[in-house]
Amino acid sequence: MASDISIRQLGPADSDAFFALRLRGLKAHPAAFGQSYDEAVERGPSQHDAMLAGTHAALGNFLLGAFSSTDGALVGTVGLMRETRQKERHKGFVIGMYVADEAAGRGVGRALLMELLARAAQIDGLRQITLLVTSANASARTLYASLGFRVYGCEPDALCVDGTYHDADLMVRFIDVRAPQTANNAGE
């Protein structure tokens, strides 16, 4: 983990910093996000209030932030959103992964994802984490693969940014699920 970074769950007090960093990411890397900069501005920061409230964090819906220990600035974010439908509640989705350019290459993204995965492993009934990454984003794909995500498909023309289409790789990582101990498998 980057030694000059602290990771914590974002809360309502982080709304302004989170929204400002999100807008930076949307503007600088439009092909990395499903939402456009203009859509985000139109919807405003309140679109994230429910996630920032943290009331469903234990169920698998939360946002994490990476903060610089030097000046306390928010330099990276990632979220987990759990599927709500009963038959798909075993799945969670990585959302909003972004590291500010000034913090890139310092292990911030890895630290954020490792914390997300550690928290996900504690969520009852959560079995797999999926994500979508632009196929051309080799550095992000490499990071995800190094943490156990694997490609299970590709969505052609997944995003259209200013008339240019971008394919996206679909990636999944399964959470280690321990089998319940019974007399048959407990060595008794």
Contacts in CASP RR format, 6 or more apart in sequence:
PFRMAT RR
TARGET T0000
AUTHOR 0000-0000-0000
METHOD contacts of the structure
MODEL  1
MASDISIRQLGPADSDAFFALRLRGLKAHPAAFGQSYDEAVERGPSQHDA
MLAGTHAALGNFLLGAFSSTDGALVGTVGLMRETRQKERHKGFVIGMYVA
DEAAGRGVGRALLMELLARAAQIDGLRQITLLVTSANASARTLYASLGFR
VYGCEPDALCVDGTYHDADLMVRFIDVRAPQTANNAGE
1 7 0 8 1.000
1 107 0 8 1.000
1 110 0 8 1.000
1 111 0 8 1.000
1 114 0 8 1.000
2 66 0 8 1.000
2 106 0 8 1.000
2 107 0 8 1.000
2 108 0 8 1.000
2 110 0 8 1.000
2 111 0 8 1.000
4 68 0 8 1.000
4 69 0 8 1.000
4 70 0 8 1.000
4 106 0 8 1.000
5 66 0 8 1.000
5 67 0 8 1.000
5 68 0 8 1.000
5 69 0 8 1.000
5 75 0 8 1.000
5 103 0 8 1.000
5 106 0 8 1.000
5 107 0 8 1.000
5 108 0 8 1.000
5 111 0 8 1.000
6 66 0 8 1.000
6 67 0 8 1.000
6 69 0 8 1.000
7 64 0 8 1.000
7 65 0 8 1.000
7 66 0 8 1.000
7 67 0 8 1.000
7 111 0 8 1.000
7 112 0 8 1.000
7 115 0 8 1.000
8 64 0 8 1.000
8 65 0 8 1.000
8 67 0 8 1.000
9 54 0 8 1.000
9 57 0 8 1.000
9 62 0 8 1.000
9 63 0 8 1.000
9 64 0 8 1.000
9 65 0 8 1.000
10 18 0 8 1.000
10 51 0 8 1.000
10 52 0 8 1.000
10 62 0 8 1.000
10 63 0 8 1.000
10 64 0 8 1.000
10 65 0 8 1.000
10 77 0 8 1.000
11 52 0 8 1.000
11 53 0 8 1.000
11 54 0 8 1.000
11 63 0 8 1.000
12 49 0 8 1.000
12 52 0 8 1.000
12 53 0 8 1.000
14 52 0 8 1.000
14 65 0 8 1.000
14 74 0 8 1.000
15 45 0 8 1.000
15 48 0 8 1.000
15 49 0 8 1.000
15 52 0 8 1.000
16 45 0 8 1.000
17 73 0 8 1.000
17 74 0 8 1.000
18 45 0 8 1.000
18 48 0 8 1.000
18 52 0 8 1.000
18 63 0 8 1.000
18 65 0 8 1.000
18 74 0 8 1.000
18 77 0 8 1.000
19 40 0 8 1.000
19 44 0 8 1.000
19 45 0 8 1.000
19 48 0 8 1.000
21 74 0 8 1.000
21 75 0 8 1.000
21 76 0 8 1.000
21 77 0 8 1.000
21 98 0 8 1.000
21 100 0 8 1.000
22 40 0 8 1.000
22 48 0 8 1.000
22 77 0 8 1.000
22 96 0 8 1.000
22 98 0 8 1.000
23 37 0 8 1.000
23 40 0 8 1.000
23 41 0 8 1.000
24 100 0 8 1.000
25 32 0 8 1.000
25 33 0 8 1.000
25 98 0 8 1.000
25 100 0 8 1.000
26 33 0 8 1.000
26 35 0 8 1.000
26 36 0 8 1.000
26 37 0 8 1.000
26 40 0 8 1.000
27 37 0 8 1.000
28 101 0 8 1.000
29 98 0 8 1.000
30 36 0 8 1.000
30 37 0 8 1.000
30 161 0 8 1.000
30 162 0 8 1.000
31 134 0 8 1.000
31 136 0 8 1.000
31 137 0 8 1.000
31 159 0 8 1.000
31 161 0 8 1.000
31 164 0 8 1.000
31 166 0 8 1.000
32 97 0 8 1.000
32 98 0 8 1.000
32 134 0 8 1.000
32 137 0 8 1.000
32 140 0 8 1.000
33 96 0 8 1.000
33 98 0 8 1.000
34 159 0 8 1.000
36 161 0 8 1.000
40 47 0 8 1.000
48 63 0 8 1.000
50 56 0 8 1.000
50 61 0 8 1.000
51 61 0 8 1.000
51 62 0 8 1.000
51 63 0 8 1.000
51 79 0 8 1.000
51 81 0 8 1.000
52 63 0 8 1.000
54 61 0 8 1.000
54 62 0 8 1.000
56 62 0 8 1.000
56 82 0 8 1.000
58 123 0 8 1.000
59 82 0 8 1.000
59 123 0 8 1.000
60 80 0 8 1.000
60 81 0 8 1.000
60 82 0 8 1.000
60 92 0 8 1.000
60 119 0 8 1.000
60 120 0 8 1.000
60 123 0 8 1.000
60 126 0 8 1.000
61 80 0 8 1.000
61 81 0 8 1.000
61 82 0 8 1.000
62 79 0 8 1.000
62 80 0 8 1.000
62 119 0 8 1.000
63 77 0 8 1.000
63 78 0 8 1.000
63 79 0 8 1.000
64 77 0 8 1.000
64 78 0 8 1.000
64 79 0 8 1.000
64 112 0 8 1.000
64 115 0 8 1.000
64 116 0 8 1.000
64 119 0 8 1.000
65 74 0 8 1.000
65 76 0 8 1.000
65 77 0 8 1.000
65 78 0 8 1.000
65 112 0 8 1.000
66 74 0 8 1.000
66 75 0 8 1.000
66 76 0 8 1.000
66 77 0 8 1.000
66 99 0 8 1.000
66 103 0 8 1.000
66 108 0 8 1.000
66 109 0 8 1.000
66 111 0 8 1.000
66 112 0 8 1.000
67 73 0 8 1.000
67 74 0 8 1.000
67 75 0 8 1.000
68 75 0 8 1.000
68 103 0 8 1.000
75 99 0 8 1.000
75 100 0 8 1.000
75 102 0 8 1.000
75 103 0 8 1.000
75 108 0 8 1.000
76 98 0 8 1.000
76 99 0 8 1.000
76 100 0 8 1.000
76 103 0 8 1.000
76 108 0 8 1.000
76 109 0 8 1.000
76 112 0 8 1.000
77 96 0 8 1.000
77 97 0 8 1.000
77 98 0 8 1.000
77 112 0 8 1.000
78 94 0 8 1.000
78 95 0 8 1.000
78 96 0 8 1.000
78 97 0 8 1.000
78 98 0 8 1.000
78 109 0 8 1.000
78 112 0 8 1.000
78 113 0 8 1.000
78 116 0 8 1.000
79 94 0 8 1.000
79 95 0 8 1.000
79 96 0 8 1.000
79 97 0 8 1.000
79 116 0 8 1.000
80 92 0 8 1.000
80 93 0 8 1.000
80 94 0 8 1.000
80 95 0 8 1.000
80 116 0 8 1.000
80 119 0 8 1.000
80 120 0 8 1.000
80 129 0 8 1.000
81 92 0 8 1.000
81 93 0 8 1.000
81 95 0 8 1.000
82 89 0 8 1.000
82 91 0 8 1.000
82 92 0 8 1.000
82 93 0 8 1.000
82 123 0 8 1.000
82 126 0 8 1.000
83 89 0 8 1.000
83 90 0 8 1.000
83 91 0 8 1.000
83 92 0 8 1.000
83 93 0 8 1.000
89 125 0 8 1.000
89 126 0 8 1.000
90 125 0 8 1.000
90 126 0 8 1.000
90 127 0 8 1.000
90 128 0 8 1.000
91 126 0 8 1.000
91 127 0 8 1.000
91 128 0 8 1.000
91 129 0 8 1.000
91 130 0 8 1.000
92 120 0 8 1.000
92 126 0 8 1.000
92 128 0 8 1.000
92 129 0 8 1.000
92 130 0 8 1.000
93 129 0 8 1.000
93 130 0 8 1.000
93 131 0 8 1.000
94 113 0 8 1.000
94 116 0 8 1.000
94 129 0 8 1.000
94 130 0 8 1.000
94 131 0 8 1.000
97 109 0 8 1.000
97 112 0 8 1.000
97 113 0 8 1.000
97 131 0 8 1.000
97 140 0 8 1.000
99 105 0 8 1.000
99 108 0 8 1.000
99 109 0 8 1.000
99 112 0 8 1.000
109 143 0 8 1.000
110 143 0 8 1.000
110 146 0 8 1.000
110 147 0 8 1.000
113 143 0 8 1.000
113 144 0 8 1.000
113 147 0 8 1.000
114 147 0 8 1.000
116 129 0 8 1.000
117 129 0 8 1.000
117 147 0 8 1.000
117 173 0 8 1.000
117 175 0 8 1.000
120 126 0 8 1.000
120 129 0 8 1.000
120 175 0 8 1.000
121 175 0 8 1.000
121 176 0 8 1.000
126 175 0 8 1.000
127 174 0 8 1.000
127 175 0 8 1.000
127 177 0 8 1.000
128 172 0 8 1.000
128 173 0 8 1.000
128 174 0 8 1.000
128 175 0 8 1.000
129 149 0 8 1.000
129 172 0 8 1.000
129 173 0 8 1.000
129 175 0 8 1.000
130 170 0 8 1.000
130 171 0 8 1.000
130 172 0 8 1.000
130 173 0 8 1.000
131 144 0 8 1.000
131 149 0 8 1.000
131 170 0 8 1.000
131 171 0 8 1.000
131 172 0 8 1.000
132 155 0 8 1.000
132 158 0 8 1.000
132 168 0 8 1.000
132 169 0 8 1.000
132 170 0 8 1.000
132 171 0 8 1.000
133 140 0 8 1.000
133 141 0 8 1.000
133 144 0 8 1.000
133 168 0 8 1.000
133 169 0 8 1.000
133 171 0 8 1.000
134 140 0 8 1.000
134 158 0 8 1.000
134 159 0 8 1.000
134 166 0 8 1.000
134 167 0 8 1.000
134 168 0 8 1.000
134 169 0 8 1.000
135 141 0 8 1.000
135 154 0 8 1.000
135 166 0 8 1.000
135 167 0 8 1.000
135 168 0 8 1.000
135 169 0 8 1.000
136 166 0 8 1.000
136 167 0 8 1.000
141 151 0 8 1.000
141 169 0 8 1.000
141 171 0 8 1.000
144 171 0 8 1.000
144 173 0 8 1.000
145 171 0 8 1.000
147 173 0 8 1.000
148 173 0 8 1.000
149 171 0 8 1.000
149 172 0 8 1.000
149 173 0 8 1.000
150 171 0 8 1.000
150 172 0 8 1.000
150 173 0 8 1.000
151 169 0 8 1.000
151 170 0 8 1.000
151 171 0 8 1.000
152 170 0 8 1.000
152 171 0 8 1.000
152 172 0 8 1.000
153 169 0 8 1.000
153 170 0 8 1.000
154 167 0 8 1.000
154 168 0 8 1.000
154 169 0 8 1.000
154 170 0 8 1.000
155 167 0 8 1.000
155 168 0 8 1.000
155 170 0 8 1.000
156 165 0 8 1.000
156 167 0 8 1.000
157 165 0 8 1.000
157 166 0 8 1.000
157 167 0 8 1.000
158 165 0 8 1.000
158 166 0 8 1.000
158 167 0 8 1.000
158 168 0 8 1.000
159 165 0 8 1.000
159 166 0 8 1.000
159 168 0 8 1.000
160 166 0 8 1.000
179 185 0 8 1.000
END
